[in-house]
Amino acid sequence: DAMGEAFAAVHSETESVISITAPRTLATNWLASRLGSFQLARPDLAVRLHVGDEMIDLLAGEADVGLRGA
């Protein structure tokens, strides 16, 4: 029972967090100015931002959303 409760707590915590990965230039020039209004519109959802140019494996769960410029 305790194990099930622990997994349920972690699952509910991760449902309230969205993890976004973006390269440095996209994150600073475009995304950063939009995160504030997103947070105001969705106060129940926390944003975790990973800024870096390396590719993140979305299928492995390293991030929920990956933004890349063309």
PDB file of N, CA, C and O in Angstrom:
ATOM      1  N   ASP A   1       0.824  -1.206   0.000  1.00  0.00           N
ATOM      2  CA  ASP A   1       0.000   0.000   0.000  1.00  0.00           C
ATOM      3  C   ASP A   1       0.863   1.264   0.000  1.00  0.00           C
ATOM      4  O   ASP A   1       0.599   2.211  -0.741  1.00  0.00           O
ATOM      5  N   ALA A   2       1.897   1.260   0.843  1.00  0.00           N
ATOM      6  CA  ALA A   2       2.775   2.432   0.926  1.00  0.00           C
ATOM      7  C   ALA A   2       3.481   2.683  -0.404  1.00  0.00           C
ATOM      8  O   ALA A   2       3.648   3.829  -0.823  1.00  0.00           O
ATOM      9  N   MET A   3       3.894   1.600  -1.062  1.00  0.00           N
ATOM     10  CA  MET A   3       4.567   1.734  -2.357  1.00  0.00           C
ATOM     11  C   MET A   3       3.601   2.325  -3.383  1.00  0.00           C
ATOM     12  O   MET A   3       3.981   3.207  -4.154  1.00  0.00           O
ATOM     13  N   GLY A   4       2.373   1.853  -3.397  1.00  0.00           N
ATOM     14  CA  GLY A   4       1.366   2.376  -4.315  1.00  0.00           C
ATOM     15  C   GLY A   4       1.087   3.847  -4.070  1.00  0.00           C
ATOM     16  O   GLY A   4       0.936   4.618  -5.018  1.00  0.00           O
ATOM     17  N   GLU A   5       1.017   4.241  -2.813  1.00  0.00           N
ATOM     18  CA  GLU A   5       0.794   5.649  -2.471  1.00  0.00           C
ATOM     19  C   GLU A   5       1.971   6.515  -2.916  1.00  0.00           C
ATOM     20  O   GLU A   5       1.780   7.630  -3.400  1.00  0.00           O
ATOM     21  N   ALA A   6       3.182   5.999  -2.751  1.00  0.00           N
ATOM     22  CA  ALA A   6       4.375   6.755  -3.163  1.00  0.00           C
ATOM     23  C   ALA A   6       4.385   6.961  -4.667  1.00  0.00           C
ATOM     24  O   ALA A   6       4.658   8.065  -5.137  1.00  0.00           O
ATOM     25  N   PHE A   7       4.089   5.907  -5.436  1.00  0.00           N
ATOM     26  CA  PHE A   7       4.041   6.038  -6.889  1.00  0.00           C
ATOM     27  C   PHE A   7       2.921   6.977  -7.326  1.00  0.00           C
ATOM     28  O   PHE A   7       3.098   7.743  -8.273  1.00  0.00           O
ATOM     29  N   ALA A   8       1.790   6.932  -6.664  1.00  0.00           N
ATOM     30  CA  ALA A   8       0.676   7.825  -6.995  1.00  0.00           C
ATOM     31  C   ALA A   8       1.055   9.279  -6.727  1.00  0.00           C
ATOM     32  O   ALA A   8       0.699  10.164  -7.506  1.00  0.00           O
ATOM     33  N   ALA A   9       1.765   9.532  -5.643  1.00  0.00           N
ATOM     34  CA  ALA A   9       2.182  10.894  -5.317  1.00  0.00           C
ATOM     35  C   ALA A   9       3.158  11.428  -6.363  1.00  0.00           C
ATOM     36  O   ALA A   9       3.036  12.572  -6.802  1.00  0.00           O
ATOM     37  N   VAL A  10       4.123  10.604  -6.760  1.00  0.00           N
ATOM     38  CA  VAL A  10       5.089  11.025  -7.784  1.00  0.00           C
ATOM     39  C   VAL A  10       4.374  11.257  -9.104  1.00  0.00           C
ATOM     40  O   VAL A  10       4.663  12.230  -9.801  1.00  0.00           O
ATOM     41  N   HIS A  11       3.448  10.382  -9.456  1.00  0.00           N
ATOM     42  CA  HIS A  11       2.712  10.520 -10.710  1.00  0.00           C
ATOM     43  C   HIS A  11       1.906  11.817 -10.724  1.00  0.00           C
ATOM     44  O   HIS A  11       1.896  12.520 -11.734  1.00  0.00           O
ATOM     45  N   SER A  12       1.235  12.144  -9.628  1.00  0.00           N
ATOM     46  CA  SER A  12       0.436  13.374  -9.605  1.00  0.00           C
ATOM     47  C   SER A  12       1.330  14.604  -9.636  1.00  0.00           C
ATOM     48  O   SER A  12       0.949  15.629 -10.200  1.00  0.00           O
ATOM     49  N   GLU A  13       2.527  14.514  -9.031  1.00  0.00           N
ATOM     50  CA  GLU A  13       3.479  15.630  -9.092  1.00  0.00           C
ATOM     51  C   GLU A  13       3.947  15.871 -10.514  1.00  0.00           C
ATOM     52  O   GLU A  13       4.009  17.017 -10.957  1.00  0.00           O
ATOM     53  N   THR A  14       4.277  14.810 -11.235  1.00  0.00           N
ATOM     54  CA  THR A  14       4.793  14.975 -12.579  1.00  0.00           C
ATOM     55  C   THR A  14       3.708  15.393 -13.555  1.00  0.00           C
ATOM     56  O   THR A  14       4.016  15.960 -14.603  1.00  0.00           O
ATOM     57  N   GLU A  15       2.454  15.131 -13.242  1.00  0.00           N
ATOM     58  CA  GLU A  15       1.369  15.585 -14.109  1.00  0.00           C
ATOM     59  C   GLU A  15       1.204  17.097 -14.042  1.00  0.00           C
ATOM     60  O   GLU A  15       0.665  17.697 -14.972  1.00  0.00           O
ATOM     61  N   SER A  16       1.655  17.721 -12.967  1.00  0.00           N
ATOM     62  CA  SER A  16       1.504  19.160 -12.837  1.00  0.00           C
ATOM     63  C   SER A  16       2.747  19.916 -13.289  1.00  0.00           C
ATOM     64  O   SER A  16       2.853  21.123 -13.072  1.00  0.00           O
ATOM     65  N   VAL A  17       3.689  19.214 -13.915  1.00  0.00           N
ATOM     66  CA  VAL A  17       4.923  19.830 -14.414  1.00  0.00           C
ATOM     67  C   VAL A  17       5.072  19.487 -15.890  1.00  0.00           C
ATOM     68  O   VAL A  17       4.939  18.328 -16.283  1.00  0.00           O
ATOM     69  N   ILE A  18       5.348  20.500 -16.702  1.00  0.00           N
ATOM     70  CA  ILE A  18       5.673  20.252 -18.107  1.00  0.00           C
ATOM     71  C   ILE A  18       7.143  20.610 -18.297  1.00  0.00           C
ATOM     72  O   ILE A  18       7.591  21.689 -17.910  1.00  0.00           O
ATOM     73  N   SER A  19       7.868  19.702 -18.887  1.00  0.00           N
ATOM     74  CA  SER A  19       9.291  19.878 -19.101  1.00  0.00           C
ATOM     75  C   SER A  19       9.529  20.205 -20.575  1.00  0.00           C
ATOM     76  O   SER A  19       9.154  19.440 -21.463  1.00  0.00           O
ATOM     77  N   ILE A  20      10.158  21.354 -20.817  1.00  0.00           N
ATOM     78  CA  ILE A  20      10.403  21.832 -22.177  1.00  0.00           C
ATOM     79  C   ILE A  20      11.902  21.943 -22.394  1.00  0.00           C
ATOM     80  O   ILE A  20      12.625  22.453 -21.538  1.00  0.00           O
ATOM     81  N   THR A  21      12.364  21.468 -23.535  1.00  0.00           N
ATOM     82  CA  THR A  21      13.757  21.639 -23.910  1.00  0.00           C
ATOM     83  C   THR A  21      13.823  22.512 -25.162  1.00  0.00           C
ATOM     84  O   THR A  21      13.029  22.353 -26.089  1.00  0.00           O
ATOM     85  N   ALA A  22      14.775  23.427 -25.171  1.00  0.00           N
ATOM     86  CA  ALA A  22      14.930  24.340 -26.307  1.00  0.00           C
ATOM     87  C   ALA A  22      16.383  24.790 -26.390  1.00  0.00           C
ATOM     88  O   ALA A  22      17.061  24.906 -25.368  1.00  0.00           O
ATOM     89  N   PRO A  23      16.859  25.043 -27.602  1.00  0.00           N
ATOM     90  CA  PRO A  23      18.222  25.582 -27.725  1.00  0.00           C
ATOM     91  C   PRO A  23      18.295  26.991 -27.134  1.00  0.00           C
ATOM     92  O   PRO A  23      17.292  27.698 -27.037  1.00  0.00           O
ATOM     93  N   ARG A  24      19.482  27.366 -26.753  1.00  0.00           N
ATOM     94  CA  ARG A  24      19.708  28.632 -26.049  1.00  0.00           C
ATOM     95  C   ARG A  24      19.111  29.845 -26.781  1.00  0.00           C
ATOM     96  O   ARG A  24      18.431  30.658 -26.156  1.00  0.00           O
ATOM     97  N   THR A  25      19.352  29.978 -28.075  1.00  0.00           N
ATOM     98  CA  THR A  25      18.867  31.164 -28.791  1.00  0.00           C
ATOM     99  C   THR A  25      17.340  31.193 -28.868  1.00  0.00           C
ATOM    100  O   THR A  25      16.739  32.256 -28.708  1.00  0.00           O
ATOM    101  N   LEU A  26      16.714  30.060 -29.106  1.00  0.00           N
ATOM    102  CA  LEU A  26      15.256  30.016 -29.167  1.00  0.00           C
ATOM    103  C   LEU A  26      14.649  30.294 -27.794  1.00  0.00           C
ATOM    104  O   LEU A  26      13.657  31.014 -27.681  1.00  0.00           O
ATOM    105  N   ALA A  27      15.246  29.722 -26.758  1.00  0.00           N
ATOM    106  CA  ALA A  27      14.743  29.918 -25.401  1.00  0.00           C
ATOM    107  C   ALA A  27      14.840  31.377 -24.962  1.00  0.00           C
ATOM    108  O   ALA A  27      13.910  31.905 -24.353  1.00  0.00           O
ATOM    109  N   THR A  28      15.958  32.027 -25.266  1.00  0.00           N
ATOM    110  CA  THR A  28      16.143  33.403 -24.803  1.00  0.00           C
ATOM    111  C   THR A  28      15.454  34.424 -25.704  1.00  0.00           C
ATOM    112  O   THR A  28      14.935  35.424 -25.208  1.00  0.00           O
ATOM    113  N   ASN A  29      15.439  34.194 -27.007  1.00  0.00           N
ATOM    114  CA  ASN A  29      14.879  35.185 -27.930  1.00  0.00           C
ATOM    115  C   ASN A  29      13.371  35.059 -28.133  1.00  0.00           C
ATOM    116  O   ASN A  29      12.720  36.047 -28.476  1.00  0.00           O
ATOM    117  N   TRP A  30      12.806  33.890 -27.933  1.00  0.00           N
ATOM    118  CA  TRP A  30      11.386  33.713 -28.224  1.00  0.00           C
ATOM    119  C   TRP A  30      10.603  33.158 -27.035  1.00  0.00           C
ATOM    120  O   TRP A  30       9.581  33.727 -26.650  1.00  0.00           O
ATOM    121  N   LEU A  31      11.065  32.069 -26.460  1.00  0.00           N
ATOM    122  CA  LEU A  31      10.291  31.368 -25.447  1.00  0.00           C
ATOM    123  C   LEU A  31      10.199  32.119 -24.120  1.00  0.00           C
ATOM    124  O   LEU A  31       9.129  32.169 -23.512  1.00  0.00           O
ATOM    125  N   ALA A  32      11.291  32.695 -23.672  1.00  0.00           N
ATOM    126  CA  ALA A  32      11.318  33.353 -22.355  1.00  0.00           C
ATOM    127  C   ALA A  32      10.255  34.433 -22.222  1.00  0.00           C
ATOM    128  O   ALA A  32       9.637  34.563 -21.165  1.00  0.00           O
ATOM    129  N   SER A  33      10.037  35.202 -23.268  1.00  0.00           N
ATOM    130  CA  SER A  33       9.057  36.286 -23.191  1.00  0.00           C
ATOM    131  C   SER A  33       7.616  35.772 -23.170  1.00  0.00           C
ATOM    132  O   SER A  33       6.699  36.525 -22.842  1.00  0.00           O
ATOM    133  N   ARG A  34       7.410  34.520 -23.512  1.00  0.00           N
ATOM    134  CA  ARG A  34       6.059  33.946 -23.560  1.00  0.00           C
ATOM    135  C   ARG A  34       5.725  33.084 -22.342  1.00  0.00           C
ATOM    136  O   ARG A  34       4.553  32.795 -22.100  1.00  0.00           O
ATOM    137  N   LEU A  35       6.719  32.676 -21.582  1.00  0.00           N
ATOM    138  CA  LEU A  35       6.460  31.803 -20.448  1.00  0.00           C
ATOM    139  C   LEU A  35       5.638  32.463 -19.347  1.00  0.00           C
ATOM    140  O   LEU A  35       4.833  31.795 -18.697  1.00  0.00           O
ATOM    141  N   GLY A  36       5.823  33.741 -19.132  1.00  0.00           N
ATOM    142  CA  GLY A  36       5.074  34.445 -18.090  1.00  0.00           C
ATOM    143  C   GLY A  36       3.576  34.404 -18.328  1.00  0.00           C
ATOM    144  O   GLY A  36       2.806  34.102 -17.417  1.00  0.00           O
ATOM    145  N   SER A  37       3.161  34.708 -19.547  1.00  0.00           N
ATOM    146  CA  SER A  37       1.726  34.690 -19.849  1.00  0.00           C
ATOM    147  C   SER A  37       1.188  33.265 -19.825  1.00  0.00           C
ATOM    148  O   SER A  37       0.032  33.049 -19.461  1.00  0.00           O
ATOM    149  N   PHE A  38       2.009  32.289 -20.207  1.00  0.00           N
ATOM    150  CA  PHE A  38       1.586  30.895 -20.122  1.00  0.00           C
ATOM    151  C   PHE A  38       1.345  30.503 -18.672  1.00  0.00           C
ATOM    152  O   PHE A  38       0.344  29.859 -18.358  1.00  0.00           O
ATOM    153  N   GLN A  39       2.258  30.889 -17.788  1.00  0.00           N
ATOM    154  CA  GLN A  39       2.107  30.571 -16.365  1.00  0.00           C
ATOM    155  C   GLN A  39       0.881  31.239 -15.763  1.00  0.00           C
ATOM    156  O   GLN A  39       0.210  30.653 -14.913  1.00  0.00           O
ATOM    157  N   LEU A  40       0.581  32.464 -16.194  1.00  0.00           N
ATOM    158  CA  LEU A  40      -0.626  33.135 -15.710  1.00  0.00           C
ATOM    159  C   LEU A  40      -1.885  32.425 -16.186  1.00  0.00           C
ATOM    160  O   LEU A  40      -2.869  32.341 -15.451  1.00  0.00           O
ATOM    161  N   ALA A  41      -1.858  31.916 -17.406  1.00  0.00           N
ATOM    162  CA  ALA A  41      -3.010  31.207 -17.950  1.00  0.00           C
ATOM    163  C   ALA A  41      -3.163  29.816 -17.340  1.00  0.00           C
ATOM    164  O   ALA A  41      -4.279  29.305 -17.251  1.00  0.00           O
ATOM    165  N   ARG A  42      -2.059  29.197 -16.919  1.00  0.00           N
ATOM    166  CA  ARG A  42      -2.073  27.835 -16.361  1.00  0.00           C
ATOM    167  C   ARG A  42      -1.327  27.800 -15.035  1.00  0.00           C
ATOM    168  O   ARG A  42      -0.269  27.176 -14.952  1.00  0.00           O
ATOM    169  N   PRO A  43      -1.846  28.452 -13.991  1.00  0.00           N
ATOM    170  CA  PRO A  43      -1.132  28.491 -12.710  1.00  0.00           C
ATOM    171  C   PRO A  43      -0.987  27.119 -12.050  1.00  0.00           C
ATOM    172  O   PRO A  43      -0.148  26.946 -11.165  1.00  0.00           O
ATOM    173  N   ASP A  44      -1.788  26.152 -12.467  1.00  0.00           N
ATOM    174  CA  ASP A  44      -1.722  24.805 -11.911  1.00  0.00           C
ATOM    175  C   ASP A  44      -0.611  23.960 -12.533  1.00  0.00           C
ATOM    176  O   ASP A  44      -0.359  22.840 -12.090  1.00  0.00           O
ATOM    177  N   LEU A  45       0.044  24.491 -13.547  1.00  0.00           N
ATOM    178  CA  LEU A  45       1.055  23.745 -14.288  1.00  0.00           C
ATOM    179  C   LEU A  45       2.404  24.448 -14.174  1.00  0.00           C
ATOM    180  O   LEU A  45       2.554  25.586 -14.618  1.00  0.00           O
ATOM    181  N   ALA A  46       3.373  23.778 -13.585  1.00  0.00           N
ATOM    182  CA  ALA A  46       4.719  24.341 -13.469  1.00  0.00           C
ATOM    183  C   ALA A  46       5.515  23.997 -14.726  1.00  0.00           C
ATOM    184  O   ALA A  46       5.329  22.934 -15.318  1.00  0.00           O
ATOM    185  N   VAL A  47       6.388  24.892 -15.119  1.00  0.00           N
ATOM    186  CA  VAL A  47       7.224  24.685 -16.301  1.00  0.00           C
ATOM    187  C   VAL A  47       8.660  24.455 -15.860  1.00  0.00           C
ATOM    188  O   VAL A  47       9.224  25.238 -15.095  1.00  0.00           O
ATOM    189  N   ARG A  48       9.235  23.384 -16.347  1.00  0.00           N
ATOM    190  CA  ARG A  48      10.652  23.108 -16.142  1.00  0.00           C
ATOM    191  C   ARG A  48      11.312  23.277 -17.501  1.00  0.00           C
ATOM    192  O   ARG A  48      10.982  22.559 -18.445  1.00  0.00           O
ATOM    193  N   LEU A  49      12.238  24.216 -17.607  1.00  0.00           N
ATOM    194  CA  LEU A  49      12.867  24.535 -18.887  1.00  0.00           C
ATOM    195  C   LEU A  49      14.308  24.059 -18.899  1.00  0.00           C
ATOM    196  O   LEU A  49      15.101  24.416 -18.027  1.00  0.00           O
ATOM    197  N   HIS A  50      14.636  23.254 -19.890  1.00  0.00           N
ATOM    198  CA  HIS A  50      16.013  22.816 -20.107  1.00  0.00           C
ATOM    199  C   HIS A  50      16.529  23.569 -21.327  1.00  0.00           C
ATOM    200  O   HIS A  50      16.019  23.400 -22.435  1.00  0.00           O
ATOM    201  N   VAL A  51      17.536  24.393 -21.114  1.00  0.00           N
ATOM    202  CA  VAL A  51      18.111  25.182 -22.196  1.00  0.00           C
ATOM    203  C   VAL A  51      19.458  24.582 -22.562  1.00  0.00           C
ATOM    204  O   VAL A  51      20.361  24.484 -21.732  1.00  0.00           O
ATOM    205  N   GLY A  52      19.573  24.186 -23.816  1.00  0.00           N
ATOM    206  CA  GLY A  52      20.825  23.607 -24.287  1.00  0.00           C
ATOM    207  C   GLY A  52      20.678  23.190 -25.736  1.00  0.00           C
ATOM    208  O   GLY A  52      19.570  22.981 -26.230  1.00  0.00           O
ATOM    209  N   ASP A  53      21.794  23.074 -26.398  1.00  0.00           N
ATOM    210  CA  ASP A  53      21.776  22.740 -27.813  1.00  0.00           C
ATOM    211  C   ASP A  53      21.807  21.236 -28.089  1.00  0.00           C
ATOM    212  O   ASP A  53      21.624  20.809 -29.230  1.00  0.00           O
ATOM    213  N   GLU A  54      22.039  20.431 -27.044  1.00  0.00           N
ATOM    214  CA  GLU A  54      22.065  18.988 -27.260  1.00  0.00           C
ATOM    215  C   GLU A  54      20.631  18.452 -27.412  1.00  0.00           C
ATOM    216  O   GLU A  54      19.683  18.997 -26.847  1.00  0.00           O
ATOM    217  N   MET A  55      20.508  17.388 -28.176  1.00  0.00           N
ATOM    218  CA  MET A  55      19.201  16.766 -28.398  1.00  0.00           C
ATOM    219  C   MET A  55      18.819  15.951 -27.168  1.00  0.00           C
ATOM    220  O   MET A  55      19.649  15.246 -26.594  1.00  0.00           O
ATOM    221  N   ILE A  56      17.564  16.055 -26.773  1.00  0.00           N
ATOM    222  CA  ILE A  56      17.024  15.329 -25.627  1.00  0.00           C
ATOM    223  C   ILE A  56      16.110  14.225 -26.156  1.00  0.00           C
ATOM    224  O   ILE A  56      15.375  14.437 -27.120  1.00  0.00           O
ATOM    225  N   ASP A  57      16.152  13.063 -25.537  1.00  0.00           N
ATOM    226  CA  ASP A  57      15.326  11.929 -25.951  1.00  0.00           C
ATOM    227  C   ASP A  57      13.935  12.057 -25.334  1.00  0.00           C
ATOM    228  O   ASP A  57      13.738  11.754 -24.157  1.00  0.00           O
ATOM    229  N   LEU A  58      12.975  12.508 -26.138  1.00  0.00           N
ATOM    230  CA  LEU A  58      11.609  12.672 -25.647  1.00  0.00           C
ATOM    231  C   LEU A  58      10.960  11.326 -25.335  1.00  0.00           C
ATOM    232  O   LEU A  58      10.169  11.224 -24.398  1.00  0.00           O
ATOM    233  N   LEU A  59      11.281  10.307 -26.100  1.00  0.00           N
ATOM    234  CA  LEU A  59      10.693   8.990 -25.859  1.00  0.00           C
ATOM    235  C   LEU A  59      11.158   8.392 -24.533  1.00  0.00           C
ATOM    236  O   LEU A  59      10.442   7.594 -23.929  1.00  0.00           O
ATOM    237  N   ALA A  60      12.336   8.767 -24.083  1.00  0.00           N
ATOM    238  CA  ALA A  60      12.862   8.275 -22.806  1.00  0.00           C
ATOM    239  C   ALA A  60      12.313   9.080 -21.639  1.00  0.00           C
ATOM    240  O   ALA A  60      12.595   8.763 -20.484  1.00  0.00           O
ATOM    241  N   GLY A  61      11.530  10.121 -21.926  1.00  0.00           N
ATOM    242  CA  GLY A  61      10.933  10.908 -20.862  1.00  0.00           C
ATOM    243  C   GLY A  61      11.821  12.000 -20.307  1.00  0.00           C
ATOM    244  O   GLY A  61      11.557  12.528 -19.227  1.00  0.00           O
ATOM    245  N   GLU A  62      12.879  12.348 -21.038  1.00  0.00           N
ATOM    246  CA  GLU A  62      13.775  13.395 -20.561  1.00  0.00           C
ATOM    247  C   GLU A  62      13.132  14.768 -20.618  1.00  0.00           C
ATOM    248  O   GLU A  62      13.553  15.679 -19.905  1.00  0.00           O
ATOM    249  N   ALA A  63      12.118  14.926 -21.458  1.00  0.00           N
ATOM    250  CA  ALA A  63      11.342  16.167 -21.566  1.00  0.00           C
ATOM    251  C   ALA A  63      10.005  15.820 -22.180  1.00  0.00           C
ATOM    252  O   ALA A  63       9.863  14.792 -22.843  1.00  0.00           O
ATOM    253  N   ASP A  64       9.020  16.681 -21.958  1.00  0.00           N
ATOM    254  CA  ASP A  64       7.695  16.474 -22.541  1.00  0.00           C
ATOM    255  C   ASP A  64       7.598  17.087 -23.931  1.00  0.00           C
ATOM    256  O   ASP A  64       6.931  16.549 -24.815  1.00  0.00           O
ATOM    257  N   VAL A  65       8.279  18.231 -24.113  1.00  0.00           N
ATOM    258  CA  VAL A  65       8.206  18.974 -25.360  1.00  0.00           C
ATOM    259  C   VAL A  65       9.605  19.411 -25.764  1.00  0.00           C
ATOM    260  O   VAL A  65      10.382  19.869 -24.927  1.00  0.00           O
ATOM    261  N   GLY A  66       9.925  19.272 -27.036  1.00  0.00           N
ATOM    262  CA  GLY A  66      11.198  19.747 -27.542  1.00  0.00           C
ATOM    263  C   GLY A  66      10.954  20.784 -28.631  1.00  0.00           C
ATOM    264  O   GLY A  66      10.267  20.506 -29.614  1.00  0.00           O
ATOM    265  N   LEU A  67      11.511  21.965 -28.461  1.00  0.00           N
ATOM    266  CA  LEU A  67      11.397  23.023 -29.454  1.00  0.00           C
ATOM    267  C   LEU A  67      12.723  23.161 -30.182  1.00  0.00           C
ATOM    268  O   LEU A  67      13.774  23.261 -29.549  1.00  0.00           O
ATOM    269  N   ARG A  68      12.681  23.166 -31.477  1.00  0.00           N
ATOM    270  CA  ARG A  68      13.874  23.330 -32.283  1.00  0.00           C
ATOM    271  C   ARG A  68      13.536  24.251 -33.443  1.00  0.00           C
ATOM    272  O   ARG A  68      12.451  24.146 -34.014  1.00  0.00           O
ATOM    273  N   GLY A  69      14.442  25.149 -33.801  1.00  0.00           N
ATOM    274  CA  GLY A  69      14.257  26.063 -34.916  1.00  0.00           C
ATOM    275  C   GLY A  69      14.660  25.396 -36.226  1.00  0.00           C
ATOM    276  O   GLY A  69      15.426  24.433 -36.243  1.00  0.00           O
ATOM    277  N   ALA A  70      14.132  25.922 -37.303  1.00  0.00           N
ATOM    278  CA  ALA A  70      14.484  25.359 -38.613  1.00  0.00           C
ATOM    279  C   ALA A  70      15.465  26.251 -39.335  1.00  0.00           C
ATOM    280  O   ALA A  70      15.875  25.939 -40.453  1.00  0.00           O
TER     281      ALA A  70
END
